[in-house]
Amino acid sequence: MSQNDTQDNKTSELDSVELKDGRDADLSISSRDKVRKQLEDEVEAFLAKGGQIDQVAPNVTADPPQKPQNNYCSRPI
């Protein structure tokens, strides 16, 4: 097995990754360009129908702060 064959094998391994649900994700440049173009088209269609994109401040989170839990003496004797 030559070095070129090994490199081709690594490249093909990187082009496809198995997702958690068992499907294969194609990570090639052409597939990424296709997904990027699809996203651009969907955003343009959304804006054309009167949709609006809001900018969210970087310090805003969807996870509100929670009350600290008291674990003092929580273990059974």
C-alpha positions in Angstrom: 0.0 0.0 0.0 1.5 3.3 -1.1 1.5 6.6 0.8 -0.9 8.0 -1.8 -3.4 5.1 -1.2 -3.3 5.7 2.5 -3.9 9.4 2.0 -6.9 8.7 -0.3 -8.3 6.4 2.3 -8.0 9.1 5.0 -9.6 11.6 2.7 -12.6 9.4 2.0 -13.0 8.7 5.8 -13.1 12.5 6.4 -15.7 13.1 3.6 -18.3 10.9 5.3 -19.1 10.8 9.0 -21.8 8.8 10.7 -24.3 10.8 12.6 -25.8 9.8 16.0 -29.0 8.5 14.3 -27.0 6.2 12.0 -27.1 8.3 8.9 -24.0 9.3 7.0 -23.2 13.0 6.7 -21.4 14.0 3.5 -18.7 16.5 4.5 -17.2 17.2 1.1 -16.7 20.7 -0.2 -19.3 20.3 -2.9 -21.9 19.1 -0.4 -21.2 21.9 2.0 -21.5 24.4 -0.9 -24.9 22.8 -1.8 -26.1 23.2 1.8 -24.8 26.7 2.0 -26.7 27.7 -1.2 -29.9 26.0 0.1 -29.6 28.0 3.3 -29.1 31.3 1.4 -32.2 30.5 -0.8 -34.3 29.8 2.3 -33.2 33.0 4.0 -33.9 35.0 0.9 -37.4 33.4 0.6 -38.1 34.1 4.3 -37.1 37.8 3.9 -39.1 38.1 0.6 -42.2 37.0 2.5 -41.7 39.8 5.0 -39.8 37.9 7.6 -37.3 39.7 9.8 -34.0 38.6 11.3 -33.3 39.9 14.8 -29.8 40.4 16.2 -29.4 39.0 19.7 -26.9 40.4 22.0 -23.9 38.1 22.7 -24.6 38.1 26.5 -28.2 36.9 26.2 -28.8 33.2 26.9 -31.9 31.0 26.7 -30.9 29.2 29.9 -32.1 31.2 32.9 -30.1 31.1 36.1 -31.2 28.4 38.5 -31.3 28.4 42.3 -28.3 26.6 43.8 -29.1 23.2 45.1 -28.5 22.5 48.8 -26.6 19.1 49.1 -25.6 19.6 52.7 -26.3 16.5 54.7 -28.2 14.9 51.8 -26.6 11.5 52.2 -28.4 8.9 54.3 -26.7 7.8 57.6 
